[in-house]
Structure formats: structure tokens, C-alpha cells
Amino acid sequence: MPRYQYERLSDQDNDFLQWESAKLPMHVASLQILDAGPLRNEHGGIDFEAIKRLTESILHRIPRYRQKLAWIPDEDHAVWVDDPHFNIDYHVRHTSLPRPGTDAQLKRLMARIMEQPLDRARPLWETWVIEGLEGDRFATVSKIHHCMIDGASGVQLTELLFSRTPERKIRKAPRFIPRPLPSDSELRSAERLRRLATPLKAARALVEFARDSEDPAGEILRRARSIGRLATWKTNPASATPINGEVGLHRSVEWASMPLADIKAVRRALSCSVNDIVLTIATGAIRKLMQRRQIDPATLDFRVSAPVNVRRELQTGEMGNNVSSWVVRLPIGEEDPLTQLQEVNRTTQALKDSGDAAAVKTITEVLDWLPLDTQSLSVGTMNSIVTNVPGPPIPLHMLGSEVLQMIPFAPLLQNLGLTMGVLSYNGQVLWGFNADMDLLPDLDDFRVAIEKSFARLAEAAGVRLGDAAVRVAAPASDEAATPRQKAEIPERQETAKEAGTDATLAESLSDAALTRNPPRAI
């Protein structure tokens, strides 16, 4: 039995390390705005030490948070190893806005946090605690490298730090004893054995594919056709637009909030999915942005990547990336929002039927055997990213302080100057916009365009915003629900299904992590 233990990054996870540069940090982030509540200390500040102790108390449930990168010699591939010098003070950070801090000041600080790459010599995460926000509020920022998580696992991970009820005790965690680091020769030897076993692994994967598919030959043909369609995106690139170009060092961020009840009212009126509404809202805002740049939207082939969670049930709660994507052409040439929605719905339905998400997953799975640079293949195929993930349907708390908003931010990629993260949380749909400051200096105008685009769609659907029924907070369990709450359960489940993941809390994450990498306690 080897004296060391480590995990090799999947090829999809390793890609995010390869894509990273000083101008393109590859971390995802979530901004939580909280009511100060019980965490307010006697001096009017925030009890930072309590938050740090809380974070320390759950680290044994997230082994990756005390692991860092090591590199296989002569290979451009990393492995996860325990950090023998782990120090939480490098990761949980405390800062303040000048009181009373405004949302505009918080946005500027958030942009600076997004600009700064994570230190690769240490575990790839940070948590920032930001006090001084007006309205008796404070904020936390969870910043994690994309090689560790995707959107679905990120939501589950965030929920480990928060609780469903205000009451929570900080429990003493097992002492951390790092495992010995592998030597270069051990890493080389293990990599050679892995390569020798690759054909057997491929054969086993083919057997499992044939066993799990009702029509293996038909499924292979369908995926092959989908890969062929995806190849045409590269041979016929998306239009050049002002938000596409060389991405610089500096960022700007914005966010917007919409009542989930209003979005569901529009959804019911138009018989479509929540994801269709999100993409249609983005369509209207992009159209307005191009018009402000004096460009005729009808002349543009504007496409977005829409990530799709492809985790199997047994993979729920695992860290790392298990995501595919659709390439969706947005009908920004259409002025009428209902026509936009119809076009978006037609496109997404075709994508669901086509198996394109499975085709992209197939490409990522063969990366182990073919030296493909997926980012080079994707450059020019899309103009932006819109990622839509369902979050907790109930209010969460940190040591008694309620989380008021939870806002997601996705990283910029090569040639992409704008990404849009969308997350549902406790009756809200929250948009987080991350942009290159030079390519999109008027990001605040784009945020307003998003809000107006939804208002136009709602008006066209005959829905008065704000008239939707007041949302009933989801109970701690479906069994404990009132009749009115039970009526909402299928709708919550359907919303989660549309986004490609389950809106479950994070016990599954901790169980999966503990099974693969149990803590060592004394």
C-alpha cells in the first residue's frame, strides 16, 4: 500500500488551470449580503473571529479546502495533495468599506477581488468578510478556483457554511493531519501505470455505455451527428461584437434581483421554462447594448454558452466539474419580446432533442486519450456565457444572521468580455455580471437593460410585475409542508430540473467527500 495519497485532476478540471493567465483568472465567486443581526459586535463591527471559527469547524467536511496543487513531472497535469502548511489566515480575510458603505462601493471592491488570481502555492479558495455596508448589513465573498467546482457543486458547497435555521453551534472539528506528499518518482510511476491502464478503462467505459443505452448504435450515431453540428460552430464563427476581444486585467461587476414569483408568473403565461425566460431577458439586453454601440443587431450572429449539469445521481455532491454546455443563438435581431421567446424556446427544445449536451460531454471524456485544447476549439464559437443554477429555495443563515442575497459570478474566458451568472435564492432570481472594464465600461447600463428587458417581456405576456402571489417560504422538509406549500413542491422540482440539477442542500457533498477522503482524527 503506498504511503501517500492524492487525486489526479480530471481533464476538464485541469483545463481551467491551463486556461488561466494573469488577465484571465479562472475562479468562480459568490457574493452573499447578510443582515448583521447577532454577528454585530459591541463596537458596531462584525464578529470576524466567529466566522473564521465556523469556517474552520467545517473544513474536515471539505477535504479539498486543505489541499493544494502538485504537478506530475514532465506532464502538464496537476494532482491534489494535502497542504502540510495549511493556515486558515491565508484564506479567510477581513476588510471593511468606509462607513456607511454603499452598494456602489461594494461593487468596486468585488471587482478588485475578482481581478486577483488565487495563490497556486496554497489551497485554491478564499472567503472575504466585508463589513461597513449601510443598512446594518455586511457581505461575504466565496472565491473558489473553477478547477475545484462547477455551478451545481458550488451551490452545495456554499450551503455547508450556512444553516436552514438561525440557531447553530460551532462544533470542534477533528485535528487535521496531512498525509505525506508523493515524490516526483512516485508521480511519474503512477502516471505511467495510468497510461497503460487507459485502453482497459476505455473498453470498460464502452461496455458500460452499451449496457446503459437502450440503443447503443443509435446513441453513438446521434452523438456523432451532434459533434458534427458543434464543429460547424467553429467553421462558421459567431459575429465579432464590441464585448468580444482581448480581455484585460481589470473587471467591473454589477448585479440585479427579480422576484421569482414574477418570473414564474411569466413562465405560466407563456408556457415555457424558466431557462427560456432567462435567455430571452439576456436577448433583449444584448440587443439594446448593440444598439447603443450603433450596431444593427439584425446583422449579428450572437451566441451564448449555456452550461448544463450532467451529473448522475451518484455524482451529486462531488466536487470538481461535471458539466456540458449548449451553444444557443440568441435572436437579438428580433424586436418583439414574444418573438424572441418563441425563437429561444424553439432553439432550446431542439437542443434538448439533439443530444448536443451529451456530445460535448463525450468530447470532454475523450480528452484523456486525445491531446485537445478545448478552449482553442471554443474560441470564436460564442460571444458570452449565461449560466443558470437553482439555489436554496429557503432563507439561509450564518450564526443567526440571515443571508439576504446570494449573487453568482462566472469567470471571463479568452475573447469573452462579459459573463452572466443567474441563481435563484429564497424567492429571488439574482443576476451577477462580470465584465472586462475596457470592453464594457457601461456595465451599469447593461444591468438596467436586463431589468427593462424583463419588464417588456412581462408586459407582452400580460403579467403585471409585483402582482404574483406572495411566495410562501419552503418548509424544512416536504413532509412538514402546509397544503399551500405542498402545491409549490412540484414547481420547485421542475425549476431545478430545467436548470439541470437538483436544488438539494449540501449533506450529499459532505458524505461524498468523506467517503473518498475521510478525515484523520486523534
URMOFEN-V486343 format. One record per residue. PHI is phi in degrees with one decimal (NA if undefined). NEAR is the number of other ideal C-beta (glycine too) atoms within 10 Angstrom. Layout:
PHI_NEAR ; PHI_NEAR
//
This chain:
NA_3 ; -66.1_10 ; -83.1_9 ; -119.7_14 ; -149.7_13 ; -156.1_19 ; -124.4_17 ; -77.9_17 ; -64.4_20 ; -65.0_16 ; -64.4_20 ; -65.9_22 ; -64.3_22 ; -64.2_20 ; -57.1_21 ; -65.7_22 ; -72.8_19 ; -67.6_16 ; -76.7_20 ; -72.3_19 ; -148.1_11 ; -59.4_8 ; -88.7_15 ; -129.7_18 ; -65.5_20 ; -104.2_20 ; -108.4_25 ; -101.1_25 ; -147.0_23 ; -136.7_23 ; -102.5_26 ; -108.3_23 ; -107.1_21 ; -124.4_25 ; -74.2_18 ; -59.2_20 ; 46.3_16 ; -65.0_15 ; -82.0_20 ; -71.4_16 ; -93.4_14 ; -66.5_6 ; -97.0_6 ; 90.3_11 ; -91.3_16 ; -112.6_25 ; -74.2_19 ; -62.7_18 ; -62.7_11 ; -65.9_16 ; -65.7_22 ; -65.7_18 ; -64.7_17 ; -61.5_20 ; -61.1_20 ; -60.7_16 ; -72.2_16 ; -109.8_17 ; -62.7_20 ; -67.5_21 ; -89.9_18 ; -130.0_23 ; -52.7_20 ; -61.9_22 ; -71.5_24 ; -120.7_20 ; -121.3_23 ; -125.9_21 ; -86.1_19 ; -130.8_17 ; -113.2_14 ; -70.0_18 ; -57.1_11 ; 66.0_10 ; -125.6_14 ; -94.6_10 ; -140.7_15 ; -108.8_21 ; -130.6_20 ; -94.8_24 ; -130.4_20 ; -66.0_22 ; -88.8_20 ; -70.3_13 ; -115.1_9 ; -58.2_17 ; -139.3_9 ; -63.0_15 ; -66.8_8 ; -75.6_14 ; -114.9_23 ; -101.8_20 ; -120.0_16 ; -125.3_16 ; -148.6_14 ; -146.7_16 ; -84.6_19 ; -65.5_8 ; -72.1_11 ; -82.5_12 ; -72.0_20 ; -95.4_14 ; -62.3_16 ; -62.8_8 ; -67.8_16 ; -63.5_23 ; -64.0_18 ; -65.7_12 ; -66.3_19 ; -60.2_27 ; -62.2_19 ; -66.2_11 ; -64.3_20 ; -67.5_23 ; -70.8_17 ; -86.5_13 ; -66.8_15 ; -74.6_20 ; -77.2_12 ; -71.7_14 ; -79.9_11 ; -129.8_18 ; -52.9_27 ; -91.0_27 ; -155.5_20 ; -144.0_21 ; -124.8_20 ; -104.0_19 ; -110.9_22 ; -118.3_25 ; -104.4_22 ; 90.6_20 ; -77.4_22 ; -61.4_13 ; 78.6_13 ; 57.3_11 ; -123.1_22 ; -143.2_28 ; -133.6_25 ; -126.3_24 ; -123.0_22 ; -100.0_21 ; -124.0_23 ; -137.3_24 ; -66.0_24 ; -65.0_24 ; -69.8_27 ; -94.9_26 ; -146.3_26 ; -112.3_25 ; -61.9_26 ; -66.3_29 ; -69.4_27 ; -65.5_23 ; -63.0_26 ; -63.0_26 ; -66.7_26 ; -58.5_24 ; -70.8_21 ; -66.6_19 ; -79.3_21 ; -111.9_23 ; -128.3_17 ; -74.7_17 ; -120.6_11 ; -62.9_15 ; -79.2_9 ; -159.0_15 ; -100.3_9 ; -85.5_14 ; -93.0_9 ; -74.1_9 ; -93.2_15 ; -60.3_12 ; -66.5_10 ; -87.3_17 ; -120.5_11 ; -64.9_14 ; -79.3_15 ; -59.5_14 ; -80.4_15 ; -71.6_20 ; -82.2_12 ; -59.6_12 ; -66.1_9 ; -65.6_15 ; -66.1_23 ; -62.3_15 ; -62.6_13 ; -63.8_17 ; -67.6_17 ; -62.4_10 ; -64.1_10 ; -62.1_13 ; -64.1_12 ; -64.3_9 ; -84.5_11 ; -59.4_12 ; -59.3_10 ; -65.3_9 ; -63.9_12 ; -64.9_14 ; -64.7_10 ; -63.8_11 ; -64.1_13 ; -66.3_12 ; -63.9_10 ; -64.0_10 ; -62.1_15 ; -64.8_12 ; -70.4_8 ; -85.7_10 ; -97.6_12 ; -68.7_6 ; -135.3_9 ; -55.2_13 ; -64.1_9 ; -64.6_10 ; -66.7_16 ; -61.6_15 ; -63.5_11 ; -63.6_17 ; -68.4_20 ; -63.2_12 ; -64.5_14 ; -64.7_20 ; -62.6_16 ; -63.2_10 ; -64.8_14 ; -63.3_20 ; -63.4_12 ; -68.3_9 ; -62.9_18 ; -78.9_13 ; -74.4_8 ; -121.4_10 ; -65.5_14 ; -65.1_20 ; -66.1_16 ; -74.9_13 ; -134.3_22 ; -63.6_15 ; -92.7_21 ; -114.2_22 ; 162.6_14 ; -68.5_11 ; -86.0_23 ; -96.1_15 ; -82.3_13 ; -107.5_14 ; -123.1_24 ; -132.4_24 ; -131.2_25 ; -146.7_22 ; -149.2_22 ; -142.5_21 ; -130.3_14 ; -132.4_22 ; -65.2_16 ; -61.7_24 ; -61.8_18 ; -65.5_20 ; -65.0_24 ; -68.7_21 ; -65.3_21 ; -66.0_25 ; -58.7_22 ; -66.0_13 ; -66.7_14 ; -108.4_22 ; 52.0_8 ; -138.2_21 ; -96.4_21 ; -60.7_23 ; -62.9_23 ; -61.2_24 ; -65.8_27 ; -58.6_25 ; -66.8_28 ; -69.8_29 ; -60.5_33 ; -62.2_27 ; -59.1_28 ; -62.4_26 ; -70.5_26 ; -64.5_27 ; -58.7_24 ; -64.1_20 ; -60.8_23 ; -65.4_22 ; -64.3_13 ; -64.4_13 ; -86.5_12 ; 62.3_7 ; -118.5_15 ; -75.6_10 ; -59.6_22 ; -66.0_12 ; -90.3_10 ; -106.6_19 ; -102.5_16 ; -102.5_24 ; -126.6_20 ; -123.8_25 ; -91.3_21 ; -117.1_25 ; -58.9_23 ; -127.3_22 ; -72.7_23 ; -119.2_19 ; -67.6_18 ; -77.2_9 ; -57.7_7 ; -70.4_8 ; -93.7_15 ; -61.2_19 ; 97.0_20 ; -75.8_21 ; -82.2_25 ; 88.8_19 ; -107.5_26 ; -141.7_21 ; -136.8_22 ; -116.7_21 ; -158.3_21 ; -102.9_24 ; -103.5_19 ; -114.2_22 ; -82.3_17 ; -87.3_27 ; -80.8_24 ; -72.2_29 ; -76.9_18 ; -88.2_20 ; -87.9_13 ; -74.9_13 ; -63.0_23 ; -68.9_14 ; -66.0_14 ; -57.8_27 ; -63.0_25 ; -60.1_17 ; -66.7_20 ; -61.9_26 ; -61.1_19 ; -62.1_12 ; -67.7_19 ; -66.9_19 ; -64.4_13 ; -63.9_11 ; -67.1_18 ; -61.5_13 ; -77.7_9 ; -79.7_17 ; 80.0_19 ; -63.1_24 ; -63.7_21 ; -65.3_16 ; -66.3_19 ; -63.4_25 ; -62.3_18 ; -60.5_17 ; -60.8_18 ; -65.3_20 ; -73.5_15 ; -89.3_12 ; -60.4_16 ; -66.2_16 ; -111.4_13 ; -120.1_8 ; -78.0_8 ; -96.1_14 ; -98.1_12 ; -67.6_16 ; -70.0_15 ; -60.7_11 ; -67.2_14 ; -88.8_21 ; -60.3_16 ; 93.2_19 ; -85.2_19 ; -147.4_24 ; -106.9_26 ; -161.6_24 ; -127.2_20 ; -125.6_26 ; -111.6_26 ; -124.4_27 ; -126.7_21 ; -75.0_28 ; -106.7_26 ; -62.6_23 ; -82.9_21 ; -122.1_16 ; -69.7_17 ; -107.7_23 ; -135.8_19 ; -120.2_24 ; 49.9_21 ; 96.1_17 ; -86.4_24 ; -77.6_17 ; -78.4_21 ; -85.0_17 ; -144.1_17 ; -136.3_26 ; -116.5_26 ; -92.0_28 ; -136.6_27 ; -103.0_24 ; -74.8_23 ; -82.1_24 ; -113.0_20 ; -54.7_16 ; 76.1_20 ; -110.6_26 ; -93.6_25 ; -151.6_27 ; -128.8_22 ; -125.2_27 ; -104.3_25 ; -128.5_27 ; -141.7_26 ; -91.4_26 ; -151.3_26 ; 46.6_20 ; 83.8_16 ; -122.9_19 ; -115.7_26 ; -110.3_23 ; -105.3_25 ; -117.8_24 ; -110.8_24 ; -117.8_28 ; -141.0_27 ; -70.7_24 ; -63.5_17 ; -83.3_14 ; -73.0_21 ; -136.7_21 ; -70.9_11 ; -108.3_14 ; -62.0_23 ; -63.5_14 ; -66.0_14 ; -66.6_22 ; -60.4_18 ; -63.5_15 ; -63.3_22 ; -61.3_23 ; -64.4_15 ; -69.0_14 ; -62.5_21 ; -66.9_25 ; -61.0_16 ; -65.2_19 ; -65.7_24 ; -62.7_25 ; -61.5_13 ; -66.2_17 ; -84.3_18 ; 78.4_10 ; -107.9_20 ; -87.5_10 ; -63.1_16 ; 94.7_10 ; -87.2_10 ; -63.8_18 ; -57.2_10 ; -62.9_7 ; -69.8_15 ; -91.7_14 ; -58.3_11 ; -68.8_21 ; -75.1_17 ; -64.1_11 ; -146.7_8 ; -65.4_13 ; -66.4_7 ; -87.6_10 ; -74.5_16 ; -77.0_10 ; -55.1_6 ; -67.4_9 ; -67.5_15 ; -61.9_13 ; -64.9_11 ; -85.6_21 ; -59.9_14 ; -59.6_9 ; -67.6_15 ; -63.5_17 ; -65.9_14 ; -67.8_13 ; -60.5_22 ; -63.8_21 ; -62.0_13 ; -61.4_19 ; -83.6_26 ; 87.5_22 ; -153.6_24 ; -98.8_16 ; -85.5_23 ; -89.5_17 ; -79.1_17 ; -94.0_22 ; -58.2_13 ; -64.0_17 ; -62.3_24 ; -64.9_18 ; -63.4_13 ; -64.4_18 ; -64.8_23 ; -67.6_14 ; -64.9_10 ; -79.7_11 ; -148.2_18 ; -65.9_11 ; -70.4_16 ; -104.9_13 ; -121.0_10 ; -130.3_5
//
